Amino acid sequence: MMDEMRVALVTGAARGIGRAIALALAQPGIMIYINDVANLDEAALTQKGVEDKGAKARVVTFNVADAGAVQQAVDEIIKESGRLDILVNNAGITRDNLIVRLKEAEWDQVLDVNLKGAYHCIRAVSKPMLKQRYGRIINISSVVGLMGNPGQANYVASKAGLIGLTKAVARELASRHITVNAVAPGFIQTEMTASLPEKTRAEMLAQIPLSRFGTPEEVAQAVVFLASDTAAYITGQVIHVNGGMLMV
Ligand code: NAI
């Protein structure tokens, strides 16, 4: 890979897409900090999988919605590893409800984790990245952030917001060789989508030209590309991994 050790932080990496991202980034020469706030048994399995691929790994438990906890964790990473090259803002939640019934708490919880959490992490890593004149920031948005989806006003707003955040920060940090991009997955087979009613799943499938849900690994490959040195000339972009469901 490269001469120096690379250091990555993946949020919400205990399971699902975050775990697949940590595993796909794993190779000798990289240290991966696996963040989560729950599912800690699963986080330990992610760590084992990453180490099995020859990378170093550590689980860092914090809530991305807690600004102080994020800053403290990033400070500790810098103290321990001396740098932070790759941030993947993957932690995300849903609290679905139709707009007429959408409670303020449901709005706040989703925005606090999905959008504000990314802001906290980006703010905390940008200082060390500016100093080292290198960085890769990848935000996990969603196809619904571009298309909309009934019953998900809070989630859709957070995922559309992430795209705006991506573009603004990409412009701010570009002069120091820090790229900031988003990946917008379509419907991916994870615990998050497993709970969907059968009728909804069938309706979703009918909209996907490739006629299947995607896998976490397929999302992870787009992240690995954006995180690589090869992607140095790509910033402020959204890569769509959605089976053709939305073509932009
Ligand atoms: P998941 O629910 O399987 O995993 C998310 C992980 O994030 C969980 O382990 C959870 O504990 C963690 N997390 C939640 N809140 C957190 C917080 N405040 N701080 C730290 N960690 C936290 O979800 P999945 O499906 O793997 O989704 C990952 C990301 O991909 C999310 O941002 C989601 O919105 C996005 N996405 C998922 C799609 C899908 O079809 N599964 C489609 C498009 C986007």
Residues whose N, C-alpha, C, O or C-beta is under 5 A from the ligand:
A	BS01	NAI	G12 A14 R15 G16 I17 G18 D36 V37 A38 N39 F62 N63 V64 A65 N90 A91 G92 I93 V113 I140 S141 S142 V143 P185 G186 F187 I188 T190 E191 M192 T193
